[in-house]
Amino acid sequence: MSENITIRTATINDARLLADLGAITFHDTFVSFNTEKDMELYLAKNFSTGQLERELNEDGTTFIIPEHNGEAVGYAKMRTTEEPEGLNESNQFEIERIYSRKEYLGKSVGKTLMEACL
């Protein structure tokens, strides 16, 4: 399936899409480890459109979106603003998030995202 996945860089116009994808994928992954109230509070704080707009506008932050047949199926967030302590290389970046919709798990979305990040 990875040959059918295209990758694009997110823009500020993708804030709502990223908020929705983040909320769906985070919920699917972590719902069994949280109470309903804790999950609602976390999602409201971290996956609002406003929060994603702020993240998209951060210097050194890049989001990429994999699409399958024109539908967004996940995303990755990378950051280059802070050099990790203890690393002496000047070309460092952090992959902060890699998310895939549940129905695409095992279909090379994560692998494709990782390769695109690198």
N, C-alpha and C positions, 0 to 999 in steps of 0.2 A: 504494500500500500504506500510506502514512503515515496515511490515514484509519482504518486497522484497528489502529494502534498506540496503546496507552494508556501513560501515564507515571505512575509512582508513586514516592513517596519511600521509600527503603530504611530499614529499622529494624535494630536489633541482631540480630533473628532472621534477617536476610538475609546474615549474615556468611559462612556456608558457600556459599550461592548466589553471592555476589560473588567469593569465593575461586575457585570452580570456573569462573565466567565469565571472570575475569581470567586464570587460568592457560590456559584454552582459547584465548582470543582473543590473548593475548600470544604463546603458542606458535605459533599459526597465522601471525601477522604476522612474527615475528622468528626462526623456527627456521632459516631458510636463512642467517642472519648469525651463528650461534653454533654452538659445538660442543655435542654432546649433554650433556656433563658441565656446561658453563657454563649451559646452559638449565635443567637439573635444579636446580642450585644457586640460580639466580635465582628460579625458580618456588617452590621450597621456602621461600625467605626472604621473598619479597614477596607470595605468594598463599596463605598458610596461613590457616586460620580465625582463629587468634589474631591474626595481623597485621591482618586485615580488621576484627576486633572492635575493636582499638586505633584504627584509622582511623575507624570509625563513631562511636567515643566522643570523638574530638577535637573540641574547641570550634571552631566555625566551619566544620566539614566537613559536606557534604551529598552523599549519593549518590542518584541517580535511576535508575530501572530502566524501560526500555521493554519492554512485553509485547505479543506478537502472539498472539491467541487464548488468552490466559492463560499463555503460555510466555515466560519472560524471554529476551530476544534480545540483550542488551548492557547497558551501564551507563555513566554519567558520574559523575565525582567533581569536586566544586567545593569551593574553600576560600576563606574570607574572613578568616582570622586575621592574615595578614601583608600590609601595604600594599606593593605593589611600589615599589621605589626609583625616584624620578624622576617618578612620577605624582602629580599634585596633587589629583586627584579623591578624595573621601572614600567613594565608593560602588564600590570596586573589588572584584573577586573573580577568582580563577584557575580556569580549567577545566583540571584536572590530567590527567584521562583522559577519553577518549571511546572506548568499545570496542563493537564489534558482532560478533556471531557471523558466521563466514565465509559461511554460506549466506544471510545477510541483507544482505551488502554490495551496494550499488547499489539497495537497496529503501527508501531514505529514512530508515533508522534513525538515521544520523549527523545528518542534517538535522533530524529530529524532536528528537533529543537536544539539539542546539545551540539550537534555538528554545526548548525547555523550560528550558535553562540561562539563556538571556537573559531 
